[in-house]
């Protein structure tokens, strides 16, 4: 079949999204953490009371104030320490389910259900866009390989699709921007601007990648497209910065306050550390390295040379430059391992930017040997990601025998790896909790 895009391709992309959505929800639970929880409550508060304030939530459960994700803002209200954009997006997704009676958002477990449905839908859409990007150059089989590798062979399955925080909205926004950039022009500038706006407003740490992609839009599609994309992105980012300034006294929001906790929580001396250690850790740490948790990503090494041969003024090089810029920022973080998580959480933000390189790689890897190597790498990646989706945090690797946030040498321990420990611990007892009535209905008073 000739590569391109047609109604059939859209149908296959939709089917792929559906399969991903079902797979992401097959464990029947939300895999949240202390930092992600305020966002899901903010989404429900927005539906119930028309505000992202968490006063009612912390009033019912004052113990939540012990967590850094809940902050008292300058207007006297308690709010999430993170961007309100993912909560707004999740509320929009949950609204029709609430109004049609499919979900009672007052149900005890409804915040977790809202978080899981929204995050899994956004990540599923991300994978669907990846398929359409690949189909512009590849046949159906190789395009599906890229989509499955991204959706099931990385932390998009075990982390981004499992809770509402920042990453699920950010990766969707970045993928939408990449979708527009790979077919540059004024119409696609709309997709680029909206995508980058969603990504940056959800996660301000993505500004390095966003700036590179905005510059690339101008270079590839002209000044008019660049201005349109930048203006649209600003419509998302500027209001968030204004809200941050009003609530926290700085356009960066609660980030400075959270960074100040690093010495006490993460046993580091500041926000930034040695970039070489972080770079090695993000790629090769046995307990956080991208190439360890997703060996299929290693195949991209074979695409660098062909990508460069295509020329420097291409979407592939632009996305690769954005990925490198973002990688260098995360590598400079003193807490490059991203706290208690399964695998390389920070590298989730880089994955959408690598899809064009994956397309080039797939176009050059032909023959039975390459197919076998790729299939083996994909199978290993899916198995590792599946352990995260169905078993994590069973095994308690992050905190046992000591807290990894304070015992950093454990990040390099090959004798006690998170993957192996989590696998041996077996299925998480939290699985399938969202398949109960408490997730959909308020208990009867009778």
N, C-alpha and C positions, 0 to 999 in steps of 0.2 A: 504494500500500500504506500502511496506517495505521502510523505510527511506533509502536514498542513493543519488546518482546523476546519471542521465541518460540524453539522448537526450531530453526526455520529460520534465525533470526538467529545462534544459537550455531553452526550448521553453516557459515554464511557466515563468521563470525568465525574458526572453525577453519581453513577453507580459506584465508582471508587470512593467517593465521599461517603456514600451510604455504608459501604463495607467498613470503612474506617470508623464511622460513628458507632456502628454496632460493636465493633471490636473494642473501641475505647471504653464503652459502657458495659462490657461483658463481665467485669469484676464487680459491678454493682456497688461501687463505693467512691467516695472522694478521698484523694490522697493529699490532704492539706498539711500545713504546718503552722507554727505560731504566727508567722508573718503573713500568710495568705488569708487567714480567717477574717480579718476586718473587711476585706473586699466583698466577700459573699454576704456578710450582714449589711453592708452598705447598699448592695443591690436590692435586698429585700426591703430595707427601710425606704429606699427610693420608690418602690412600688406601693408600700403601705402608707407612708407618711409624706411622700414627695420631697425627701431630703436625704442627703448622704451622711447626715449627722448620726452618731452612734450613741447619743445620750440615753435613749430608751434601752439599747442593748446592754450598755454597761450598768445601767440602773438595775436591770434584772440580774446581771451577773457581775458584780463589782470586782471579782477576782481577775477579770479580763484586763483590768488596768495595770496588772503586774507585767503585762506583755508590752514590749516596745512598739508593737504595731498599732496600739491605741494611744493617740496623743491628744492632750488638751490644747486646743488652738486659741488664737488671740481673741476670737469672738465668743469665748466661753463655752464652746461645744467640743465634745469629743469626736474625733474623726480618725479615719485610717491614716497611717503615716505614708501611705502610698497613693498613687494617682487615682482619682475618681473615675477615670475614663473606662477601665474595664468593668467597673460596677454599673456604669450607665449602659454600656453595651449589653451586659448580662441582663439588666432589667428590661431592655428592649426585646431581648430574645424570650424572656420568661413571660412578658406581658400577655401575649395571645394565649399562652397555656393557662394562665391564671383566669383570664376573662372568659375562656371557653369552658372552664370548670375542670380541665384535665389535671390541674395541680392547685392545691390549696396552699398558698404561700404562707399561711399561718401554721402549717403543720410543723411539728417539732424538728424534723430533718429537712425541711424545705430549703433552708439556706444552702445546705450541702448539695441538694438536688439541683438547685439553680446554678451553683458553681460548676457542677459536673456537666450538666447539659450545655451550658454556654461555652465552657472551655473545650469540650469534645467537639462541638459543632464548629467552632472557629478553627481548630486544628484540622478537622476534616476538610473544611473549605481550603485551608492552606495546601493540603495534599492534592486536592482537585486542581488547584491552580498550577501546581508543579507538573501535573500530568499535561495540562494544556500547553505549558511552556515547552516541555519536552517534545510534544507532537509537532511543533513548528519545524523540527529538524529530524526527528526520529520516527521509526515505525511504532506501531501500537505496543508490541511486546517490550521493546526497550524503554518506551515511555512509561509503561506500567511498572517496569523494574525500578525506575527512578522514583516513582510515586510510592511504591511499597517500601523501598529502602528508606525513604524519608519518613514515611508515616509509621512504619512498624519496626524499623531497624535503628531508630535513634531515640533520644529522650523525649521526642514529641509524643510517644506512646506512654511511657512510664511517668512522665513529669508534666509536660505542658498541657496535655489533654485531661489531666486528672484533677485540677483545681483551678480556681479563679484567683489570679494575682496580677501578673503583668505579661508574662511570656506568651500566653495564648493569644492575646490581642496584638502583641508586638510582632510575633512571627507571621500572623495573618496579614498585618499591615505591610511588613517587609515583602512578603510574597506577592501581594497585590502590586507593590511598586516594581518589583522585578518583572512581573507579568507585563506591566506597561513599558518598562525600559527595553525589554527584548523585542518590542515592536514600536520604536519611538515615533512620535508624531504628536501633533497638538491634541487629538482626541485622547491618546493614551496618557497625555500629561495629567488628565483628570485622575486616572487610576494611580499614577505615581504620586501626585499630591495628596490624595486621600489616604493612600497606603502609608506614606511617610508621616503624615499627620497623625494617623492612628498609632503608628509605632513609637514616634517620639513623645507624644502626649501620654502614652501608657508607661513609657520607660525612658526617661530623659537621658539615661546612660547611652542610648543609641544615637545620640547626636553626631558622633564621628562618622558612622555609617550613613546617616541621613544626609549630612553635608556632602559627602563624597557622591552620593547618588543624585543629589540636586545639581551638583556641578556637572555630573555626567549627562544629565538630562539636557542641560544647555549645550554641552559639547556635541551630543549625538542628534538632538532634535531641534536645536536652535534656541535663540534667546526667548522667543515667545513661549515655547513649551516650558522652558526653565522658569520663567516668571509665573506662569499659570501654576506649575507644580509647587513652587515656593509659596505663592499666595495661599493656595489651598492648605498646604501643610501648616502655615502660620495660623489659619483659622482654628486649628486644633490645639497647637502648642501654646499660643499666646494666652488664651483664656485659662489654661492650666497654670501657667506661670503667674498670672495675675491672682488666681485663687491661692496659689502657694504663698505669694507675698502677703496676701490679706490674712491667711490662716496661720502661717508659720514665720512670717517676717522675712522670707527670702524666696526668690523665684525657684530655688532648688527644693523647696518644700521641707519635709522633715529629714532629708538626707543628711545634713550636717549633724543633727541630733543623733541619728542612727550611727553615723560614722564615729561619733564621740564614744560610743559604747564598745568599740573594737578592743581597746586594751583590757577591759573587764570581761568581755564575752568571748573574744577570739584570741586573746593573748598576743596581740600584735601592737606595735608602737604607733601605728598611724594608718591612713587610708591606702598609701602606696608602698610597695616593697620592691624587691629585686625582680625586674621583668623577665630575666632568664629563668629563674625558678618558676615563676608563674606560667611562662610559655611552655616549659617542659611539663609542668603539672597538668595544664589544660589538655595536652595532647597525650602524655605517656604515663601519668600517675596510675598505678594499678587500681586506685580507688576513686579516681575522678577523671582520668584521661579519656578524651573523645575516641581515640583510636583503640582503646581497650574496650570501651563499652559499645562502640559502633565500628567494628573492623571494616565494614563495607566502605566507610569513608576513606580508608587508606587507598582505595582504587583511584581516587581523584588525583593522586600523584602522577598517574599516567596521562592526565589531561593537560598538565601545565604547558608542556612543549607545543602540542597542537594548538592550544589556545593562543599562545604568543605568536605562532606562525600566522594566525588569522589577522594579526595587526593589533595595534595598541588602542585604536579608536573603535572599540566594539563593546557591546553590552557585557560580554563575558569578562573582559578585563576590568570594566567599570565595577561590576559586582564583586570581582575578586579583590579589587583595591578597597572597596567598602568593607569586605570581610576581614582583610588584613588590618585595616584601621581599627575595627572593633576588637579584633583579637589582641592587638597591641595594648589597647586600653585595659581589657580584662586581665591580660598577663601582668600588667603593672599593679593590679590590686594586691594588697597584702593578704586579703582573704580571697584568693583566687579560687579556692575550692567551694565557695558559695555556701558555707554553713552546712546544716544538716539536710542532706538531699541524697538522691540516688543518681550517681553519675555526674557528668559535667553540665550543671545547670546553666552556667553562663554561656556555654557554647551553643545552647539552643538558639540564641539570637543570631548566630552566624550561619546556621544551616540553610535558611532560605536564600542567602546570598551565594551559596555554593551550588545551587541548582543549575545555573547556566554552565558552570564548569563540569558538572556531572553529565550534562547533555553532550558536551564536546568529548568527554572521556568515553561515554557509551558509543559515540559515533566512530571511534577509532579502535575499540576493542571488539574484534571479530574473531571467529574461530572457536573450535570446541574447547581448547584449553582455557581461553579467556572466559568462556561461558561457565565452565566448571569452577574456576576460581571465584568468579563473581557470585555464583549460586552458593558456594560454600561460605563466602564472607557474609552474604545476606542472611543465610540460615543462622549463623552464629550471632549476628546482630539482632535478629528477631528474637532468638531464644533469650539473650541477655536482657533485651528490653521487656520481654514478657515476664521475666523474673521480677523486674521492678513493678510492673503493673499488677501482678497477682500476689506477690510475696512481700515486697517492701511495705512497711519497715520491720517486718518480722525478722528476728535475728538481732535487732538493735545494734547494728554495727557502729553507727555514729556515736553511740554513747557507752558502749561496753567493749572492752574493760575500762576504757577511759574516754572522756569527751574528745572527739577529734578536733573540735574547735580550739582545744587547749593543748592537745598532744599531737602536734602537727606531723611528727615522724610516722604516725599511723597511715598517713596518706600515701606513703611509699612502701608500706609493708606488703610484700608479695606472699607472705606466709598466712596472712589472715585478710583475705580480700573481701570487700563488700559483696561482690557478685556471688562468690562461693558461699559465704556465710548466709546470705539471704536465701539462696537456693536450698541449702541444707535445712534451714528453718522451716521451709514449706509455705503453704498458702497462708495468707494473712487471715486471722479471725475476723477482721473487719470487712471482708468481702461480702457482697450482696446485702449490705445494710440498707442500701437505697432501693432495694426491691421490696421493702416492707411498707405497710400502710402508713407508718409514721412519716414517711417521706412525701406522701401525697395528700393525706387527710388529717384534719385536726381531730384529736380524740374526742369521742362523744362524752358528754357530761352525765349520761344516764348510767 
